Amino acid sequence: MPLAAASASANWSWTFEPGALVLLAALTWVYAARWRALAAQPGARRVSPWRAVAYGAGVLVIAAALISPIDALADQLFAIHMVQHVLLLDVAPVLMMLGLTKGLLRPVTRRMQRIERAAGPLAHPVFAVVAYVAIMWLWHVPALYDAALEHPAIHVLEHICFLSVGLLYWWHLLSPIRSRMSSGPFGPVVYMLVTKLFVGLLGIGITFAPDPLYAFYEHAPRLWGLSALDDQAAAGAIMAIEQSIVMGVALTYLFVRALGESEREEQRAERYGAA
């Protein structure tokens, strides 16, 4: 077992990277512009305030992951880096998807449907599952993970991959536009169970690894009395537990949404039947 590196002070600085700031500004501007345009249309269905709050919270989560002290601390602790990843992969995409409505997406709906048809199997939910699992496993290969920490350009690519695949994955589950997800209650359940099982296994493997897997963190100055192995175990536990919690919350939401849709269908059938 290698000796622990010297202790260090935590870096609580903010990292105002221009690329991250441009991304945050673009995400905010596009949503706000569509919200105002929809509000100005006579007879258009207004966006519920809670959806705007959810989308705004998603943008704030991206800000927390990319420019807050989380980004600086991620270079010092594996556990914080894992927090950064799950924020980009799950938390931010879920919140942003909850903020979308059919009205907000109407100008691009037909274009997106054409892209989906042209993409073929790449637009299928199975591809989203494979991409989600593959991205998580691939970026946690020690050589690639260490390279991302040592080279800023690779680190940016890593974050782009996590956010992109997270948006794709949660689009199939939470998009207001019908996707190619199997109908019925079992499609989303299988979709999530398969994904979270394989990613959860990765988290468990990292948690119980007998030796440090990543040279960057093994030789980094220690924070808060955590050894490299303890830090690694905490990171793996964060991944595994987060996957379970997100799966449970998402399935509960989908179940409630399905009940609401079923009730509305019954009300429409009764109304038209009476007419």
PEJO-V731105 format. One record per backbone hydrogen bond with DSSP energy under -0.5 kcal/mol. CO is the residue of the C=O (numbers start at 0). NH is the residue of the N-H. E is the energy in kcal/mol with one decimal. If there is no record, write none. Layout:
CO,NH,E + CO,NH,E
This chain:
5,221,-1.8 + 9,11,-0.8 + 13,15,-0.7 + 14,16,-2.2 + 16,20,-2.2 + 17,21,-2.4 + 18,22,-2.1 + 19,23,-2.4 + 20,24,-2.4 + 21,25,-2.5 + 22,26,-2.4 + 23,27,-2.0 + 24,28,-2.6 + 25,29,-2.4 + 26,30,-1.4 + 27,31,-2.5 + 28,32,-2.7 + 29,33,-2.0 + 30,34,-2.5 + 31,35,-2.4 + 32,36,-2.2 + 33,37,-2.4 + 34,38,-2.1 + 35,39,-1.5 + 36,40,-0.6 + 37,40,-0.9 + 40,43,-1.7 + 47,50,-1.2 + 47,51,-1.4 + 48,52,-2.4 + 49,53,-2.2 + 50,54,-2.6 + 51,55,-2.6 + 52,56,-2.4 + 53,57,-2.0 + 54,58,-2.1 + 55,59,-2.2 + 56,60,-2.1 + 57,61,-1.9 + 58,62,-2.2 + 59,63,-2.6 + 60,64,-2.2 + 61,65,-2.2 + 62,66,-2.7 + 62,67,-1.1 + 66,14,-2.1 + 67,70,-1.7 + 67,71,-0.7 + 68,72,-3.0 + 69,73,-1.7 + 70,74,-0.5 + 71,74,-1.1 + 72,75,-1.9 + 72,76,-2.3 + 76,80,-1.8 + 77,81,-2.2 + 78,82,-1.8 + 79,83,-2.3 + 80,84,-2.0 + 81,85,-2.4 + 82,86,-1.9 + 83,87,-1.7 + 84,88,-2.5 + 85,89,-2.2 + 85,90,-1.9 + 86,91,-2.8 + 89,93,-2.5 + 90,94,-2.1 + 91,95,-2.5 + 92,96,-2.5 + 93,97,-2.1 + 94,98,-0.9 + 96,99,-1.5 + 100,104,-1.7 + 101,105,-0.9 + 102,105,-0.6 + 104,107,-1.8 + 104,108,-1.0 + 105,108,-0.7 + 105,109,-0.5 + 107,111,-2.7 + 108,112,-2.3 + 109,113,-2.2 + 110,114,-2.3 + 111,115,-2.5 + 112,116,-2.2 + 113,117,-2.4 + 114,118,-2.3 + 115,119,-1.1 + 118,121,-1.9 + 119,122,-1.8 + 120,123,-1.4 + 123,126,-0.9 + 123,127,-1.3 + 124,128,-2.1 + 125,129,-2.4 + 126,130,-3.0 + 127,131,-2.5 + 128,132,-2.5 + 129,133,-2.9 + 130,134,-2.7 + 131,135,-1.8 + 132,136,-2.5 + 133,137,-3.2 + 134,138,-2.3 + 135,139,-0.6 + 136,139,-0.7 + 137,140,-1.6 + 140,143,-0.5 + 140,144,-2.8 + 141,145,-2.7 + 142,146,-1.7 + 143,147,-2.1 + 144,148,-1.6 + 145,149,-1.6 + 146,150,-1.9 + 150,154,-2.0 + 151,155,-2.4 + 152,156,-2.0 + 153,157,-2.3 + 154,158,-2.0 + 155,159,-2.4 + 156,160,-2.4 + 157,161,-2.2 + 158,162,-2.5 + 159,163,-2.6 + 160,164,-2.5 + 161,165,-1.9 + 162,166,-2.2 + 163,167,-2.2 + 164,168,-2.5 + 165,169,-2.4 + 166,170,-1.5 + 167,171,-1.2 + 168,172,-0.6 + 169,173,-2.9 + 170,174,-2.0 + 183,187,-0.6 + 184,188,-1.0 + 185,189,-2.7 + 186,190,-2.5 + 187,191,-2.3 + 188,192,-2.8 + 189,193,-2.4 + 190,194,-1.2 + 191,195,-3.0 + 192,196,-2.1 + 193,197,-1.8 + 194,198,-2.2 + 195,199,-2.4 + 196,200,-2.1 + 197,201,-1.2 + 198,202,-2.1 + 199,203,-2.5 + 200,204,-2.5 + 201,205,-2.3 + 202,206,-2.4 + 203,207,-2.2 + 205,208,-0.8 + 212,214,-0.6 + 213,217,-2.1 + 214,218,-2.0 + 221,7,-2.3 + 222,225,-2.3 + 226,230,-2.6 + 227,231,-2.1 + 228,232,-2.4 + 229,233,-2.4 + 230,234,-2.1 + 231,235,-2.4 + 232,236,-2.2 + 233,237,-2.3 + 234,238,-2.1 + 235,239,-2.5 + 236,240,-2.8 + 237,241,-2.3 + 238,242,-2.0 + 239,243,-1.5 + 240,244,-2.6 + 241,245,-2.7 + 242,246,-2.0 + 243,247,-2.3 + 244,248,-2.6 + 245,249,-2.8 + 246,250,-2.5 + 247,251,-1.9 + 248,252,-2.3 + 249,253,-2.7 + 250,254,-2.2 + 251,255,-2.3 + 252,256,-2.8 + 253,257,-2.4 + 254,258,-2.1 + 255,259,-2.2 + 256,260,-2.5 + 257,261,-2.4 + 258,262,-2.4 + 259,263,-2.2 + 260,264,-2.2 + 261,265,-2.1 + 262,266,-2.1 + 263,267,-2.4 + 264,268,-2.3 + 265,269,-2.5 + 266,270,-2.4 + 267,271,-2.8 + 268,272,-2.2 + 269,273,-2.3 + 270,274,-1.9
